[in-house]
């Protein structure tokens, strides 16, 4: 009979062999997939590289590129040889050393990622066609001091990014799902993919030169339309990089069918009730302009069939609630195609049926440009100044405005300091971009600086001197005006306000000014700095951090020290968390006191505010001599808000109550009764809020207590050398955590700040609805009384607004402390309290990624030569010859 003990051992052995066989089978599948990918990747990137090199002239199609197409057997031999640590015979090595280098890239790239490799090729020409004269024009390889950086640095970064991404994908596939440390590491690798784009909002009235400015800065002369066609004030235009392919694209997002049907109903009601309106009435003009753009003269005949499909033959996507995509080879071609979605012909009068314009149906147009170094991680957004009466457009407008890290106010230089509309736009959005947003800088951009009066009799030198002198005067005047604008200065300091005097025409032609004197290059440099904050270096740094932890966890000789280090780290963590808690408690008490004062002021002053809004209206009646017709200019508190013939203030108030307390006239200042009622609350907290939630990332929120949160790993590294890799991982995780918290704070603080006005708006909604129902004789009196009585009955709304804000602030503080504690504990645990025996050996990968990181750190981003291209080829060759990292069969 068999020994039961031997039988049990045999069964265990059989089970182990079965598990080993299953593991080997899984690994074989993984290796086979990598081998299949390798051929596809090599062929894909060969085509990309050939296309790229073709643009560098003499470098096109070198003979050795054919060797990139390896057979499956060649790949298998290379793969297996590298994995088993095989080395070529000496003779073969000597022979290979005399051959040209092979450049296989190992990153798994789909079509979009392949395009991303060449995203920052040389800038396009005026017609949108890509140039191929890089070598023939040495000036295009100069640093930003002489010329803006061009494509080669981006190309080098793209190669490194491709290689490191490939390495991390392979490391990710080798980590199992059996233990918490591996799961933690896999999540960290996945998090490396996140990419935040910086938003730059561009404001300015029609004709200020916004389109020409953007075209000049991104070196696409004919991208955004300008000139004989009028901009539509309601459509937002985003300009960003095309990372998916090498085409010029425009993505048109429409409002919904239901929203347009509602607008048609509103237009019909308005026009029926105001049949005798003249064109001087803004609301009348706005309605007629939209209807005529889309329907020509058909809308005048009947409103019954304006949703008929025949009007939307060119845009079936509108009826299908889809986005329309336009794709072109050049900027010129794309501009001609998408102009009808953003603008209307200034020469088109009423009754002109020659062309349809679809901008009344458009919410946003996103223009994507290939191979543009200034748009890698930046989106420029041409924005309307006052939002929109359409709710979906207005909601998108508020979201984008609040997300802008920088705002450009564009106006002509001849009246820059006194330009009423530019300053009104800035004042109207100051709370949205300041305490209620993420804006760190305001750039006041004075355009058309090359236009000089009486220049025909002047020499070129005299014109140059006159331009430079006027630019200095304009800058001084704008800065003085900024210091007078207390409403803006509540949210922004002098350091965050910069003035530029630019000339797009001189930048392109260089007749009187150098490129630097046009200051276009300064704005290009600013965009490049924004891009650098999100460059591929961050990905490589993150990859190095993760590989350091893996390698440190598998290292021997640190087990006996882990306990002591953990205890010290946990003590430091608790002390740091206590500092954060104390600072937040102090902040909460300050906010509570400020808001309590604001509530008392609101209760004392709301009656006077209502009276000023509802009754103190100055109406100036003017005569239009050309047609002998009358119209009125309406002012609220000395601010122009409305122009019309018969509607008067009753029409303005009607618009206010029908739109939830807000009216956005086509021309004139935004009217917002909710903000007026909440003004004492927002004013009471404004200065403290700005100091607590600085948009400037250098200082940090809550008096910098989160920025200074630290585990002091540098001092521990000196004492515990063997744990340097783990401690460096902790340090970088700490920085990453604080960066994440800053993003959360910037998003959440907007909701905290806006909660004051939103609470008032929600409580006032019932009163607005009641007031909006009145019609006919006595409407103005009834609306006034209804609003006044509603506010009197709801005067506790100021206390409710205070409590809502404090509740949101408290939730934010709790969330911050929770993230700090949870993330830090998890990082410490995974670094020092988890068994790393199941992790693979990543020493090879760590060395390779470190080499890449050192290359990026050592190479100036703004200088590169064609000879440097060989260094990047050598890097790719090293990855190729190393093959898949050793230890992958563990």
Secondary structure, DSSP 8 states (H G I E B T S, - for coil): ---HHHHHHHHHHHHHHHHHHHHHHHHHHHHHHHHHHHHHHHHHHHHHHHHHHHTTGGGTT-GGGGGGS--HHHHHHHHHHHHTT----HHHHHHHHTS-----------HHHHHHHTTT-S-B-TTS-B---TTT-GGGG--TTTS---HHHHHHHHHHHHHHHHHHHHHHHHS-SSSHHHHHHHHHHHHTT----EEEEEE--TTSSHHHHHHHHTT-TTSS--SSEEE-TT-EEEEEE--S-SSEEEEEEE--HHHHHHHHHHHHHHHHHTTT--TT-HHHHHHHHHHHHHHTTHHHH-STTTT-GGGGGGGHHHHTT--EEEEESSHHHHHHHHGGGTEEETT--TT--S----GGGEEEEEEEESS-GGGSSEEEEE--SS--SSHHHHHHHHHHHHH-SEEEEEEEGGGTTT-HHHHHHHHHHHHHHTTTS---EEEEEEE-TT--TT-TTS-HHHHHHHHHHHHHHHHHHHHHHHHH-HHHHTT--GGGEEEEE--HHHHHH-SSS-TTTTTHHHHHHHHHHHHHTTSHHHHHHHHHHHHHHHHHHH-SS-HHHHHHHHHHHHHHHHHHHHHHHHHHHHHHHHHHHHHHHHHHHHHHHHHHHHHHHHT-EEEEEEEETTTTEEEEEEEETTEEEEEESS-HHHHHHHHHHHTTTEE--SSS--EEHHHHHHHHHHHHHHHHHHHHS-S-TTT-SGGGTTTT----HHHHHHH-GGGHHHHHHHHHHHHHHHHHHHHHHHHHHHHHHHHHHHHHHHHHHHHHHHHHT--STTHHHHHHHHHHHHHHHTTTHHHHHHHHHHHHHHHHHHHHHHHHHHHHHHHHHHHHSS--TTS---HHHHHHHHHHHHHHHHS-TT---GGGHHHHHHHHHHHHHH-S-TTTT-
